């Protein structure tokens, strides 16, 4: 019995140590967790691994970021710098391990990092430097553990290339295809500096090896004549081109785009019955470590799923990756035979029917797995007839998203902006005037705040209808804060509804708790407005908003203007108080009890009669301007 308990205890201790104190150095090679016989997940990892630079030279420090765009936490990890050709030896050295520890891997003795506790994280940054023997391409690879039974492997960065030295004269040879012959022509470009040595760089398919390449994707002259096209072009320069041509029982497709880095990437089209992801057939062209492929898959909700036979219905597949250009062509059957339909067991659209066409790009992982795109795919505004030669130069608009944004801006920039100023600075302006038996300032404040609440609720419902419930936002590179937009929006809506509910429990005019209510009402309102402005700034940066890039600065400009208006109102009140000897308005309101009709207990000298008419006119003019 004791021996059995000893074995069980040993296994438990081993499991706890394996999970809590990090991976051992023996795992630097295969990076496979020793979690019994548990296999890694085949689904898309909820984590990304990125590097701060696409090139390196001796002395550089590169920041490696492990993050979950959806803030999904992880409890363990091992990250190593690898040679992308072999994915075996660890190279270079880590100089910072964040909350983890450095493993004695590779020739440097510091070629990997791992966790040293089971504390949950969702974002970590590490620093890595090349060593003297680091001369080739580098890729960073991670295994990330969510729980003991759930982990993902082969999460990789883009390839990091050694920086090309151009301090001496060199000859750059490129191969071009002239229009009048099929024979390649070699063009030589000689750059002369003060040295006399010459270095020759051979042509390569890796665009990132030659930083500063300015070649562009040219428009297709056959668009509208012999092909249908979905394009984003300005003049003769394009960001992407998707073409199709009917070919009897099949349709020929061509996809082209310009990428900063083409390694470990995919470009793809999807056939959708609407403007949203979900129940869409996808055809993706992949380049993983120099190995290319074209395969089918499908979107199940927000997730991409692999199919049993990814090449079914596809033929004539060609993938070309050169000088930063990612091009792919394939022939797709319009429909599958009955036998293939029975063995494929996945969505296969009938190309005699019309569909919205989506085009996107993102990271690809070993095993030809499609990673989550950080930028939403572009979508045709209407359904495409794949037997036509139509040219589509526009993308889908999202009117409900626009309505949502407009309502929120009206609510939290116009309505609350005026309502708060009216309540804070205009109580004495109409101290003896009323509207429908209520003080004028109070009617302005209440009307605008009720309008803001109503518009916020409508906007809240509209966006939930548009996205089909709660939807997480992907983080764009350098904009990891964007996923907080829906969370902040929900918080703002709750606060917006909470404040008027609080007003139903407002203490009586002589109740000693009335000042507490005043401060609570002010605090909830101000918190809601501050968070709303932040949420709007994040929102206009989302791709679906299709807002111009300068829009965020317009909102920032409003914030600056609003602060100036607050200061101006304060200065005007201070000047008026110096003439009449009155106390500060805000202090009086917060410390004294109020009344049921929106007035407040004024000090003896504080009345509309004592106000200078010029001051009153100035205050009204400021409100009209605001």
C-alpha positions as CSV (number, residue, x, y, z in Angstrom):
1,X,0.0,0.0,0.0
2,X,2.8,2.4,0.9
3,X,4.6,1.7,-2.4
4,X,1.4,2.5,-4.3
5,X,1.0,5.8,-2.4
6,X,4.7,6.6,-3.1
7,X,4.2,6.1,-6.9
8,X,1.1,8.2,-6.9
9,X,2.8,10.9,-5.0
10,X,5.8,10.9,-7.3
11,X,3.6,11.2,-10.3
12,X,1.7,14.1,-8.8
13,X,4.9,15.8,-7.9
14,X,6.3,15.2,-11.4
15,X,3.2,16.6,-13.0
16,X,3.2,19.7,-10.7
17,X,6.9,20.4,-11.4
18,X,6.6,19.8,-15.1
19,X,3.8,22.4,-15.2
20,X,4.9,24.9,-12.7
21,X,8.6,25.4,-12.9
22,X,9.1,25.5,-16.7
23,X,10.4,23.2,-19.4
24,X,13.8,21.5,-18.8
25,X,16.8,22.2,-21.1
26,X,16.3,18.8,-22.7
27,X,13.1,20.2,-24.4
28,X,15.0,22.9,-26.3
29,X,15.0,20.7,-29.4
30,X,11.5,19.3,-29.9
31,X,9.8,21.7,-27.5
32,X,7.2,19.0,-26.8
33,X,5.7,19.1,-23.3
34,X,6.1,15.9,-21.2
35,X,2.4,15.8,-20.3
36,X,1.8,12.0,-20.3
37,X,0.5,11.0,-23.8
38,X,-1.4,14.2,-24.4
39,X,-1.1,15.6,-28.0
40,X,-1.1,19.2,-29.0
41,X,-4.2,21.0,-30.2
42,X,-4.9,21.1,-34.0
43,X,-7.1,24.1,-33.8
44,X,-5.9,27.7,-34.4
45,X,-3.8,28.9,-31.5
46,X,-5.3,31.8,-29.5
47,X,-1.7,33.2,-29.2
48,X,0.7,35.0,-31.6
49,X,4.5,35.3,-31.6
50,X,6.0,38.4,-33.2
51,X,9.4,40.0,-33.6
52,X,10.1,43.7,-33.5
53,X,12.3,43.6,-36.6
54,X,12.5,41.6,-39.9
55,X,16.3,42.0,-40.0
56,X,19.2,41.9,-37.6
57,X,22.9,42.6,-37.3
58,X,25.5,42.0,-34.6
59,X,24.7,44.1,-31.6
60,X,21.0,44.4,-32.3
61,X,18.4,43.6,-29.6
62,X,15.1,42.2,-30.9
63,X,12.0,42.1,-28.8
64,X,9.9,39.0,-29.0
65,X,6.3,39.3,-28.0
66,X,4.0,36.4,-27.0
67,X,0.5,37.7,-26.7
68,X,-3.1,36.6,-27.0
69,X,-5.2,39.0,-29.2
70,X,-8.3,37.8,-27.3
71,X,-6.6,38.1,-23.9
72,X,-6.7,34.3,-23.4
73,X,-4.3,33.5,-20.6
74,X,-1.5,30.9,-20.7
75,X,0.2,29.2,-17.8
76,X,3.4,27.9,-19.5
77,X,5.6,28.3,-22.5
78,X,9.0,27.6,-24.1
79,X,10.3,29.9,-26.8
80,X,13.5,29.2,-28.8
81,X,15.4,30.9,-31.6
82,X,15.8,28.4,-34.5
83,X,17.4,28.0,-37.9
84,X,14.3,27.9,-40.1
85,X,16.0,25.4,-42.4
86,X,16.2,22.7,-39.7
87,X,14.1,24.1,-36.8
88,X,16.6,22.2,-34.6
89,X,19.5,24.0,-33.1
90,X,18.9,27.0,-30.9
91,X,20.9,30.1,-32.0
92,X,21.6,33.5,-30.5
93,X,20.9,34.3,-26.9
94,X,18.1,35.7,-24.8
95,X,19.0,38.6,-22.6
96,X,15.7,39.1,-20.9
97,X,13.2,36.4,-19.8
98,X,10.3,38.6,-18.6
99,X,8.7,36.7,-15.7
100,X,10.3,33.4,-16.7
101,X,13.9,32.0,-16.9
102,X,16.5,31.5,-19.6
103,X,17.4,27.9,-20.5
104,X,20.9,26.7,-21.2
105,X,20.3,25.8,-24.9
106,X,22.5,26.2,-28.0
107,X,26.1,27.4,-28.2
108,X,25.4,30.5,-26.2
109,X,23.9,28.7,-23.3
110,X,20.9,31.0,-23.4
111,X,19.0,30.0,-26.6
112,X,15.5,29.6,-25.1
113,X,13.2,30.9,-22.4
114,X,10.5,29.2,-20.4
115,X,8.1,30.0,-17.5
116,X,9.1,29.4,-13.9
117,X,5.7,29.5,-12.3
118,X,2.1,28.7,-13.2
119,X,1.0,32.3,-12.9
120,X,-1.4,33.1,-15.7
121,X,-0.3,35.7,-18.3
122,X,-1.7,36.9,-21.6
123,X,1.3,39.0,-22.8
124,X,5.0,38.8,-22.3
125,X,8.0,40.4,-24.0
126,X,11.5,39.0,-24.2
127,X,14.8,40.3,-25.6
128,X,17.1,38.4,-27.9
129,X,20.5,39.2,-29.4
130,X,22.5,37.4,-32.2
131,X,25.8,35.9,-31.1
132,X,29.0,35.9,-33.2
133,X,28.1,32.5,-34.8
134,X,24.6,33.8,-35.7
135,X,24.9,34.5,-39.4
136,X,21.9,33.0,-41.1
137,X,18.1,33.4,-41.0
138,X,16.4,33.1,-37.7
139,X,12.8,32.2,-36.7
140,X,11.4,32.2,-33.2
141,X,9.2,29.2,-32.3
142,X,7.0,28.7,-29.2
143,X,5.0,26.0,-27.5
144,X,2.3,27.6,-25.3
145,X,0.4,25.8,-22.6
146,X,-3.1,26.9,-21.6
147,X,-3.6,24.0,-19.1
148,X,-2.0,20.6,-18.4
149,X,-4.2,19.0,-21.1
150,X,-4.3,21.9,-23.6
151,X,-1.3,23.2,-25.5
152,X,-0.3,24.4,-28.9
153,X,3.0,23.9,-30.7
154,X,4.8,25.4,-33.7
155,X,3.7,29.0,-33.1
156,X,6.3,30.9,-35.1
157,X,7.3,34.4,-36.1
158,X,8.2,35.6,-39.5
159,X,11.7,34.8,-40.6
160,X,14.3,37.3,-39.4
161,X,17.0,37.9,-42.0
162,X,20.6,39.1,-41.5
163,X,20.9,42.7,-42.6
164,X,22.5,43.3,-46.0
165,X,25.6,45.4,-45.8
166,X,25.7,48.1,-48.5
167,X,28.7,50.1,-47.4
168,X,30.8,49.0,-50.4
169,X,30.2,48.8,-54.1
170,X,28.1,46.0,-55.3
171,X,26.4,44.6,-58.4
172,X,22.7,43.6,-58.0
173,X,21.6,41.1,-60.6
174,X,17.9,40.8,-61.3
175,X,16.0,38.8,-63.8
176,X,13.3,40.5,-65.8
177,X,11.0,39.2,-68.6
178,X,10.9,41.7,-71.5
179,X,7.6,42.1,-73.4
180,X,9.1,41.1,-76.8
181,X,10.8,37.8,-75.9
182,X,10.5,34.8,-73.6
183,X,14.3,34.7,-72.8
184,X,15.3,36.2,-69.5
185,X,17.4,39.4,-69.6
186,X,20.0,40.1,-66.9
187,X,20.2,43.7,-65.8
188,X,23.1,45.0,-63.8
189,X,23.0,48.0,-61.5
190,X,26.4,49.2,-60.2
191,X,26.6,51.5,-57.1
192,X,30.0,53.0,-56.6
193,X,31.4,54.1,-53.2
194,X,34.9,55.0,-52.0
195,X,36.0,51.3,-51.9
196,X,37.0,49.3,-54.9
197,X,35.7,45.8,-53.8
198,X,32.6,44.3,-55.4
199,X,30.0,42.1,-53.8
200,X,27.5,40.2,-55.9
201,X,24.1,39.4,-54.5
202,X,22.2,36.6,-56.3
203,X,18.5,36.9,-57.1
204,X,16.3,35.4,-54.4
205,X,12.7,34.8,-53.8
206,X,13.0,36.3,-50.3
207,X,11.9,39.9,-50.6
208,X,13.0,40.7,-47.1
209,X,16.7,39.9,-47.9
210,X,16.8,43.1,-49.9
211,X,15.2,45.7,-47.7
212,X,13.9,48.8,-49.4
213,X,12.4,47.0,-52.4
214,X,9.9,49.5,-53.9
215,X,8.5,47.4,-56.7
216,X,4.7,47.5,-56.8
217,X,1.9,45.3,-57.9
218,X,0.8,46.4,-61.4
219,X,-2.9,46.5,-62.6
220,X,-4.1,43.7,-64.9
221,X,-5.1,45.0,-68.3
222,X,-7.4,42.0,-68.9
223,X,-9.7,43.1,-66.1
224,X,-13.1,43.8,-67.6
225,X,-12.2,42.4,-71.0
226,X,-11.5,38.7,-70.4
227,X,-11.5,38.5,-66.6
228,X,-13.6,39.6,-63.7
229,X,-11.6,41.4,-61.1
230,X,-11.8,42.5,-57.4
231,X,-9.1,45.1,-57.0
232,X,-7.7,47.9,-54.9
233,X,-5.7,50.1,-57.3
234,X,-4.6,53.7,-57.6
235,X,-3.5,54.3,-61.2
236,X,-1.3,51.4,-62.2
237,X,-0.3,50.5,-58.6
238,X,-2.4,48.0,-56.7
239,X,-2.6,46.6,-53.1
240,X,-4.3,43.4,-54.2
241,X,-5.9,41.9,-57.3
242,X,-8.3,38.9,-57.4
243,X,-9.4,37.7,-60.8
244,X,-11.7,35.0,-62.1
245,X,-12.5,33.6,-65.6
246,X,-15.2,31.0,-66.3
247,X,-13.8,27.8,-67.8
248,X,-16.8,25.5,-68.5
249,X,-17.1,23.2,-65.5
250,X,-14.6,25.2,-63.5
251,X,-13.5,28.8,-62.7
252,X,-9.8,30.0,-62.9
253,X,-8.7,32.3,-60.1
254,X,-5.6,34.4,-59.6
255,X,-4.7,36.1,-56.4
256,X,-1.9,38.7,-56.1
257,X,-0.8,41.1,-53.3
258,X,2.3,42.9,-52.0
259,X,3.5,41.9,-48.5
260,X,6.2,43.2,-46.3
261,X,7.2,39.7,-45.5
262,X,6.0,36.7,-47.5
263,X,7.4,33.8,-45.4
264,X,5.0,31.9,-43.2
265,X,2.0,33.7,-44.7
266,X,-1.2,32.9,-46.5
267,X,-3.4,34.7,-48.9
268,X,-6.9,33.5,-49.5
269,X,-10.4,34.0,-50.9
270,X,-13.6,33.0,-49.3
271,X,-17.1,32.6,-50.8
272,X,-19.8,33.9,-48.5
273,X,-23.5,34.3,-48.7
274,X,-23.3,37.6,-46.8
275,X,-20.7,40.2,-45.6
276,X,-19.7,38.3,-42.5
277,X,-17.5,35.3,-41.7
278,X,-19.3,32.0,-41.0
279,X,-20.3,29.0,-43.3
280,X,-17.8,30.2,-45.9
281,X,-15.7,28.0,-48.2
282,X,-12.1,29.2,-48.2
283,X,-9.3,28.5,-50.7
284,X,-5.9,29.5,-49.2
285,X,-2.4,29.7,-50.8
286,X,0.3,29.1,-48.2
287,X,4.0,29.7,-48.0
288,X,5.5,28.0,-44.9
289,X,9.3,28.0,-44.7
290,X,9.6,28.1,-48.4
291,X,7.1,25.2,-49.0
292,X,4.0,26.3,-50.8
293,X,0.5,24.8,-51.1
294,X,-3.1,25.6,-52.1
295,X,-5.8,24.1,-50.0
296,X,-9.5,24.3,-49.2
297,X,-11.0,24.8,-45.8
298,X,-14.1,26.5,-44.3
299,X,-15.1,29.0,-41.8
300,X,-17.2,27.7,-38.9
301,X,-18.4,30.9,-37.3
302,X,-15.2,32.9,-36.5
303,X,-12.9,29.8,-36.7
304,X,-11.3,28.3,-39.7
305,X,-11.6,24.5,-40.0
306,X,-9.5,22.1,-42.1
307,X,-11.3,19.6,-44.3
308,X,-10.7,15.9,-44.9
309,X,-9.5,16.3,-48.5
310,X,-8.2,19.9,-48.8
311,X,-7.2,19.5,-52.5
312,X,-10.6,18.2,-53.7
313,X,-12.0,20.2,-56.6
314,X,-8.7,22.1,-57.1
315,X,-6.2,21.8,-60.0
316,X,-3.6,23.8,-61.9
317,X,-2.3,25.2,-58.6
318,X,0.7,27.6,-58.8
319,X,2.1,29.7,-56.0
320,X,4.8,32.3,-56.7
321,X,6.6,34.2,-54.0
322,X,9.2,36.7,-55.2
323,X,10.4,40.2,-54.3
324,X,7.6,40.6,-51.8
325,X,4.9,39.6,-54.3
326,X,2.7,36.8,-53.3
327,X,0.8,35.4,-56.3
328,X,-1.3,32.3,-56.6
329,X,-3.5,30.8,-59.3
330,X,-5.7,27.7,-59.3
331,X,-8.7,26.2,-61.1
332,X,-11.7,25.4,-58.9
333,X,-14.5,23.1,-60.0
334,X,-17.9,24.6,-59.9
335,X,-19.2,21.6,-58.0
336,X,-18.0,18.2,-56.8
337,X,-19.0,14.8,-58.0
338,X,-21.3,12.8,-55.8
339,X,-18.4,10.4,-54.8
340,X,-16.1,13.4,-53.8
341,X,-19.0,15.1,-51.9
342,X,-19.4,11.9,-49.9
343,X,-15.7,11.7,-49.0
344,X,-15.0,15.4,-48.5
345,X,-17.7,16.1,-45.8
346,X,-17.3,19.9,-46.0
347,X,-18.8,23.0,-47.5
348,X,-18.2,23.2,-51.3
349,X,-20.0,26.2,-53.0
350,X,-21.6,26.0,-56.4
351,X,-19.8,28.6,-58.6
352,X,-22.8,28.9,-60.9
353,X,-24.4,30.8,-58.0
354,X,-23.3,34.2,-56.8
355,X,-21.4,34.9,-53.6
356,X,-19.7,37.7,-51.8
357,X,-16.0,37.4,-52.3
358,X,-13.6,37.9,-49.4
359,X,-9.9,38.4,-49.7
360,X,-7.5,38.3,-46.8
361,X,-4.0,37.5,-45.6
362,X,-2.4,36.3,-42.3
363,X,0.2,34.1,-40.6
364,X,0.6,30.4,-41.6
365,X,2.0,27.7,-39.3
366,X,3.7,24.4,-39.9
367,X,1.3,21.7,-41.0
368,X,-0.2,24.2,-43.4
369,X,-2.4,25.7,-40.7
370,X,-4.1,29.0,-41.3
371,X,-3.5,31.6,-38.5
372,X,-5.9,34.3,-37.4
373,X,-5.7,37.5,-39.5
374,X,-4.9,40.6,-37.6
375,X,-6.7,42.8,-40.2
376,X,-10.2,42.0,-41.3
377,X,-10.5,40.6,-44.9
378,X,-11.9,42.9,-47.5
379,X,-15.4,41.9,-48.9
380,X,-17.1,42.8,-52.2
381,X,-20.1,45.1,-51.5
382,X,-22.4,42.7,-53.5
383,X,-22.5,39.2,-54.7
384,X,-20.2,38.3,-57.6
385,X,-21.2,36.6,-60.8
386,X,-18.2,34.4,-61.6
387,X,-19.4,34.1,-65.2
388,X,-19.0,37.9,-65.7
389,X,-16.1,40.2,-66.5
390,X,-17.2,42.8,-64.0
391,X,-14.5,44.9,-62.2
392,X,-15.2,45.6,-58.5
393,X,-13.1,48.4,-57.1
394,X,-15.1,49.0,-54.0
395,X,-15.3,47.0,-50.8
396,X,-18.3,46.3,-48.5
397,X,-19.6,49.1,-46.3
398,X,-21.2,48.3,-43.0
399,X,-24.0,50.8,-42.6
400,X,-25.0,49.4,-39.2
401,X,-21.5,50.0,-37.9
402,X,-21.7,53.6,-39.3
403,X,-25.0,54.2,-37.5
404,X,-23.6,52.7,-34.3
405,X,-20.6,55.1,-34.5
406,X,-22.7,58.1,-35.4
407,X,-25.2,57.6,-32.5
408,X,-22.4,57.1,-30.0
409,X,-20.6,60.3,-31.2
410,X,-23.9,62.3,-31.0
411,X,-24.5,60.9,-27.5
412,X,-21.1,61.3,-25.9
413,X,-19.7,64.3,-27.8
414,X,-22.7,66.5,-28.4
415,X,-25.4,65.5,-25.8
416,X,-23.3,64.9,-22.8
417,X,-20.8,67.6,-23.7
418,X,-23.5,70.3,-23.6
419,X,-25.5,68.7,-20.7
420,X,-22.5,68.6,-18.3
421,X,-21.5,72.2,-19.1
422,X,-25.1,73.3,-18.5
423,X,-25.3,71.6,-15.2
424,X,-21.9,72.8,-14.0
425,X,-21.8,76.4,-15.0
426,X,-25.4,77.6,-15.9
427,X,-27.4,77.3,-12.7
428,X,-27.2,81.0,-11.9
429,X,-27.7,82.2,-15.4
430,X,-31.5,81.5,-15.3
431,X,-31.9,81.2,-11.5
432,X,-35.3,82.9,-11.7
433,X,-36.5,81.5,-15.0
434,X,-38.2,78.1,-15.4
435,X,-39.4,75.9,-18.3
436,X,-42.4,73.6,-17.6
437,X,-42.0,74.2,-13.8
438,X,-38.3,73.2,-13.9
439,X,-35.1,75.3,-13.9
440,X,-33.9,75.9,-17.5
441,X,-30.4,74.5,-16.8
442,X,-32.0,71.4,-15.4
443,X,-34.3,70.9,-18.4
444,X,-31.3,71.2,-20.7
445,X,-29.3,68.8,-18.7
446,X,-32.0,66.2,-18.2
447,X,-33.3,66.3,-21.8
448,X,-29.8,65.9,-23.3
449,X,-28.8,63.1,-20.9
450,X,-32.0,61.2,-21.5
451,X,-31.4,61.6,-25.2
452,X,-27.8,60.3,-24.8
453,X,-29.1,57.3,-22.9
454,X,-31.7,56.5,-25.5
455,X,-29.2,56.8,-28.4
456,X,-26.6,54.7,-26.5
457,X,-29.1,51.9,-25.9
458,X,-30.1,52.0,-29.6
459,X,-26.5,52.0,-30.7
460,X,-25.7,49.1,-28.3
461,X,-28.5,47.0,-29.8
462,X,-27.6,47.9,-33.4
463,X,-24.0,46.7,-33.0
464,X,-25.0,43.5,-31.3
465,X,-27.4,42.8,-34.2
466,X,-24.6,43.6,-36.7
467,X,-22.0,41.2,-35.2
468,X,-24.5,38.6,-34.1
469,X,-23.9,38.9,-30.4
470,X,-20.7,39.7,-28.5
471,X,-17.7,39.7,-30.8
472,X,-14.1,39.9,-29.9
473,X,-11.9,42.3,-31.8
474,X,-8.5,41.2,-33.2
475,X,-5.5,43.2,-32.2
476,X,-3.7,44.8,-35.1
477,X,0.1,45.1,-35.0
478,X,1.0,48.0,-32.8
479,X,-2.7,48.4,-31.7
480,X,-3.0,45.7,-29.0
481,X,-5.5,48.0,-27.2
482,X,-8.3,47.6,-29.9
483,X,-9.7,44.4,-28.3
484,X,-10.8,46.5,-25.3
485,X,-13.3,48.4,-27.5
486,X,-16.3,46.1,-27.0
487,X,-15.6,45.6,-23.3
488,X,-15.4,49.4,-22.7
489,X,-18.6,49.9,-24.8
490,X,-20.5,47.5,-22.5
491,X,-19.2,49.3,-19.4
492,X,-20.2,52.7,-20.8
493,X,-23.7,51.4,-21.6
494,X,-24.1,50.0,-18.1
495,X,-23.0,53.3,-16.5
496,X,-25.2,55.3,-18.9
497,X,-28.3,53.3,-17.7
498,X,-27.2,53.3,-14.1
499,X,-27.1,57.0,-13.6
500,X,-30.8,57.7,-14.4
501,X,-31.8,54.7,-12.3
502,X,-29.8,56.3,-9.4
503,X,-31.9,59.5,-9.8
504,X,-35.1,57.6,-8.8
505,X,-33.5,57.1,-5.4
506,X,-32.3,60.7,-5.0
507,X,-32.7,61.8,-1.4
508,X,-35.0,64.6,-0.4
509,X,-33.8,68.3,-0.5
510,X,-33.1,68.3,3.2
511,X,-31.7,64.8,3.5
512,X,-28.2,64.7,5.0
513,X,-27.2,62.1,2.4
514,X,-28.0,64.4,-0.5
515,X,-24.4,65.5,-0.9
516,X,-23.3,61.9,-1.2
517,X,-25.8,61.4,-4.0
518,X,-24.6,64.5,-5.7
519,X,-21.0,63.2,-5.7
520,X,-22.1,59.7,-6.8
521,X,-24.2,61.1,-9.6
522,X,-21.2,63.3,-10.8
523,X,-18.7,60.4,-10.5
524,X,-20.7,57.9,-12.5
525,X,-21.4,60.5,-15.1
526,X,-17.8,61.6,-15.5
527,X,-16.5,58.1,-15.6
528,X,-19.0,57.2,-18.3
529,X,-18.0,60.2,-20.4
530,X,-14.3,59.6,-20.1
531,X,-14.6,55.9,-21.0
532,X,-16.9,56.8,-23.8
533,X,-14.4,59.1,-25.4
534,X,-11.7,56.5,-25.1
535,X,-14.0,53.9,-26.6
536,X,-14.8,56.2,-29.5
537,X,-11.1,56.8,-30.2
538,X,-10.5,53.0,-30.3
539,X,-13.7,52.5,-32.4
540,X,-12.7,54.9,-35.2
541,X,-9.5,52.9,-35.6
542,X,-11.3,49.6,-36.3
543,X,-11.3,48.5,-39.9
544,X,-15.0,48.1,-40.2
545,X,-15.6,51.7,-39.3
546,X,-13.9,52.7,-42.6
547,X,-13.2,56.0,-40.9
548,X,-10.3,58.1,-42.4
549,X,-7.1,57.9,-40.4
550,X,-7.4,61.5,-39.3
551,X,-10.7,60.8,-37.6
552,X,-9.0,59.9,-34.3
553,X,-7.3,63.3,-34.3
554,X,-10.6,65.0,-34.7
555,X,-11.8,63.2,-31.6
556,X,-8.6,64.2,-29.8
557,X,-9.1,67.7,-31.0
558,X,-12.6,67.7,-29.4
559,X,-11.1,66.6,-26.1
560,X,-8.6,69.5,-26.2
561,X,-11.4,71.9,-27.1
562,X,-13.6,70.6,-24.3
563,X,-10.8,71.2,-21.7
564,X,-10.3,74.7,-23.1
565,X,-14.1,75.3,-22.7
566,X,-14.1,74.1,-19.1
567,X,-11.2,76.4,-18.3
568,X,-12.9,79.3,-20.1
569,X,-16.1,78.7,-18.1
570,X,-14.2,78.6,-14.9
571,X,-12.3,81.8,-15.6
572,X,-15.6,83.6,-16.5
573,X,-17.2,82.4,-13.3
574,X,-14.2,83.5,-11.2
575,X,-14.3,86.9,-12.7
576,X,-18.0,87.2,-12.0
577,X,-17.5,86.0,-8.4
578,X,-14.8,88.6,-7.9
579,X,-17.3,91.3,-8.8
580,X,-20.2,90.0,-6.7
581,X,-18.3,88.2,-3.9
582,X,-20.2,85.0,-4.5
583,X,-19.0,81.5,-3.5
584,X,-17.9,79.0,-6.0
585,X,-20.9,77.4,-7.7
586,X,-19.7,73.8,-7.9
587,X,-18.6,73.8,-4.3
588,X,-22.0,75.1,-3.2
589,X,-23.9,72.5,-5.2
590,X,-21.9,69.6,-4.0
591,X,-21.9,70.5,-0.3
592,X,-25.5,71.7,0.1
593,X,-28.8,70.0,-0.3
594,X,-30.9,70.6,-3.4
595,X,-34.5,70.9,-4.2
596,X,-37.0,68.9,-6.2
597,X,-37.2,71.4,-9.0
598,X,-33.5,71.5,-10.0
599,X,-32.4,74.5,-8.0
600,X,-29.9,74.6,-5.1
601,X,-29.5,76.6,-1.9
602,X,-27.7,79.7,-2.9
603,X,-25.6,82.0,-0.7
604,X,-27.2,85.3,0.0
605,X,-25.3,87.3,-2.7
606,X,-25.9,84.6,-5.3
607,X,-28.8,85.5,-7.5
608,X,-29.6,86.4,-11.1
609,X,-30.3,90.0,-10.1
610,X,-26.7,90.4,-8.9
611,X,-25.2,89.1,-12.2
612,X,-23.6,91.6,-14.5
613,X,-25.6,91.6,-17.7
614,X,-22.5,91.5,-19.8
615,X,-21.3,88.4,-17.9
616,X,-24.7,86.8,-18.5
617,X,-24.6,87.6,-22.2
618,X,-21.0,86.1,-22.3
619,X,-22.1,82.9,-20.6
620,X,-25.1,82.5,-23.0
621,X,-22.8,83.1,-26.0
622,X,-20.3,80.5,-24.8
623,X,-23.2,78.0,-24.4
624,X,-24.4,78.8,-27.9
625,X,-20.9,78.3,-29.3
626,X,-20.5,75.0,-27.4
